[in-house]
Amino acid sequence: MKTRSITKKEVIPVHYLIDAKGKNYGKLVVMVSKLLLGKNKVNFVRYIPIIDKVTIKNAKLVDVTPTRLTKAYHWHSMFPGGIKEGSFELLREKNPDKLYRISLQGMLPKNRLGRRMLEAITIFPDERVPELDYKVIDNI
């Protein structure tokens, strides 16, 4: 019996919903990166994009360790002198979308597939989420 690999036509994308309220930030981001990569699927192969959509709600209410609150995050605007800096607490309150994307960008492939995976995540800072057919994930 031969092992059969899947084709692009057989890929069925799933839309996941994760509630970040009370969850550990690091474990949450690792779980989201695994979902985006497709490593939770039985038919995972690296060369076929199994891009599932992930929605995170209550992004502002995530739990962190006290040392993480003082860590500085850096990014560049690509203009001369455009180095930017922000603390975890400031980013969590002002722009939680950027905070999650900075962390996830380091865990995903650095190519066009990784950029497509990063586009498949939607982050909501509060409880309001559009009504879609979600698969809810609670075990983080």
N, C-alpha and C positions, 0 to 999 in steps of 0.2 A: 504494500500500500504506500503510495507516494504522498508526501506533504503538499498540500495545495495552498498557494498564496492567493490572497484576495486581489480583486481588481478595483479600479476607481468606481465602477458602476455599482459595486456591491457595498460601498460605504454608505452607511445611514447615519447622518449627523444627529446628535442629541442635544437638547437645550437644557442645561443644568441651572438650578437656582440654589445659591448658598447664602445662608443668613450668617453674617459675620458677628452678630451680637454675642459678646461673651467668649468668642473663640480666640485662641492664641494666634497672633499675627503671622509668625513664622510658619506654623503648621498649616495655616490657611493658605498662604501663598504657595507652599510646596504642593498642597493638594490641587490647587488651581492649575499649577504648571503641569502636573501629571495628567489632569483632565484635558488640557489643551494639547498636550503631546499625544494623547490617545493611549497612554500606557495602561489604563484601566480596562482596555478592551482585549478580548481574547485574540482577535485577528490583527494585532498591532504589528506593523512593519514600518521601518524608518523611511522608506522611499515613497510611500503613498500617504498623502496628507489626510488624516482622519481629524478634521478640524471641527470639534464640537464647540458650541457656543456656551459660554459661562456667564451668568449674571450674579453679581454680588450685591446684596442689599444690606443696609445698616453698616456701611463701610466705616463710618465715624466711631462706631461703638465697639471696635475691636480691642481686645486686651493685649497689653505689651508688658514686658519686664521693665523695671525702673531704669535700667542702664540704657535701654533702647530710646527712652525719651530724650536723652541728652546727645544722642548720636546726630552728627551733621550729615545731611545729604547734599551732594554737589551735582550740578549739571551745567551745561554750557549752551548759550543761545546761538552759537556759531557766528557771533559778531565779535570784533576786537574788544577785549575787556569784558566779555559777556559771561564770566563765571558767576553762577548763582549758587546760593547756599540757603538751606532751610532746615530747621529741626523737625523731628518726627511729629512733635505735638502741633507745630505750626502747620505742617503739611496735612496732618490728619483733620484739622479743623477747617483749613482754607480750601485745600484741593486734594481730597483722598484719592482721586483718580490718578494723579501724578505719582503719589506714593506707591500705589500698587503696581503701576506700570514700570516704575524704576526697578522694583524688586523682581518683577516677572521678566523683564527684558534680560536680566542677567542669567535667568534659568532656561531660557528658550534658545533655539539655534540662532546663530548670527547670520542669517541669510533670508531670502525672500519668503521661505516657508515660515520662519520665525516671525516675520513681520505680519504675515497673514494670521498667524495664531494670536498675536497681540491685538489685532483688530477684532478678534472674535470674543473679546471680553467686554462686558458692560458693567459699570460700577455705579451704584446709586448710594448716596450718602445717608439716606433715610429709608423709611419703611415703604414708600411709594414705588411700586414696580408695575409695569404694564402686564396685563393679563395675557399670558401665553400658555402653551402646553409645556410646563416645566417638569423636569425630573428633580425632585428636591433631595439634597444631600445634607444629612445631619451628623454623620459619624466622622468628625474631624478630631 
